Amino acid sequence: MKTLKQAMRGRKVKDVLLHSDQGSIYTAKEFQAYAKENGMITSMSRRGNCHDNAVMESFFGHLKSEAFYSQKITKVSNTTVRKIVLEYIHYYNCVRIQEKLNHLSPKEFREQVV
């Protein structure tokens, strides 16, 4: 809930689609009520079907291979993992170009279509 509230703070976006798995956090009444009160459309993957969430699975694959495995990072503190993940998310969204987005970063692509 804290992360969702933080992500929505200061944004005036209509019809937000929030896709998740069927984890207990996402199916909880409090979570569903918050989503509904804030005009979000919730969507959930089918139970046990990772292909429903292929885009996020792909992202996490890139995160692991590019930020950890290629750097031979194995044993680090939680603080270091958090730092690496936050830096990678910035890199992925703002710097890393993607062929499927006409060789733009996700941030550049979003700015063009909004």
Backbone hydrogen bonds, N-H to C=O, Kabsch-Sander energy under -0.5 kcal/mol:
donor,donor_aa,acceptor,acceptor_aa,energy
5,K,1,M,-2.9
6,Q,2,K,-2.3
7,A,3,T,-2.5
8,M,4,L,-1.9
9,R,5,K,-1.3
11,R,8,M,-2.1
13,V,11,R,-0.6
18,L,16,V,-0.6
18,L,41,I,-3.1
19,H,17,L,-0.7
20,S,43,S,-2.1
26,Y,23,G,-0.5
27,T,23,G,-1.6
28,A,24,S,-0.9
32,Q,28,A,-2.5
33,A,29,K,-2.7
34,Y,30,E,-2.3
35,A,31,F,-2.4
36,K,32,Q,-2.4
37,E,33,A,-2.9
38,N,34,Y,-1.5
39,G,36,K,-1.8
40,M,35,A,-3.0
41,I,16,V,-3.5
42,T,40,M,-0.6
43,S,18,L,-2.4
45,S,20,S,-2.3
49,N,46,R,-1.9
50,C,48,G,-0.6
52,D,49,N,-1.5
53,N,50,C,-1.4
54,A,51,H,-1.2
57,E,53,N,-2.3
58,S,54,A,-2.4
59,F,55,V,-2.1
60,F,56,M,-2.7
61,G,57,E,-1.8
62,H,58,S,-2.3
63,L,59,F,-2.8
64,K,60,F,-2.4
65,S,61,G,-2.5
66,E,62,H,-3.1
67,A,62,H,-0.5
67,A,63,L,-2.2
68,F,63,L,-0.6
68,F,64,K,-1.2
69,Y,64,K,-3.0
70,S,65,S,-2.0
72,K,69,Y,-1.4
73,I,68,F,-2.6
74,T,72,K,-0.6
76,V,74,T,-0.7
81,V,77,S,-2.3
82,R,78,N,-2.6
83,K,79,T,-2.1
84,I,80,T,-2.7
85,V,81,V,-2.8
86,L,82,R,-2.6
87,E,83,K,-2.3
88,Y,84,I,-2.4
89,I,85,V,-2.6
90,H,86,L,-1.9
91,Y,87,E,-2.4
92,Y,88,Y,-3.5
93,N,89,I,-2.5
94,C,90,H,-2.7
95,V,91,Y,-2.3
96,R,91,Y,-3.0
98,Q,104,L,-1.9
101,L,98,Q,-1.5
102,N,99,E,-1.4
103,H,98,Q,-1.4
104,L,98,Q,-0.9
104,L,101,L,-0.5
107,K,93,N,-2.8
109,F,105,S,-2.7
110,R,106,P,-2.7
111,E,107,K,-2.2
112,Q,108,E,-1.4
113,V,109,F,-1.6
114,V,110,R,-1.7
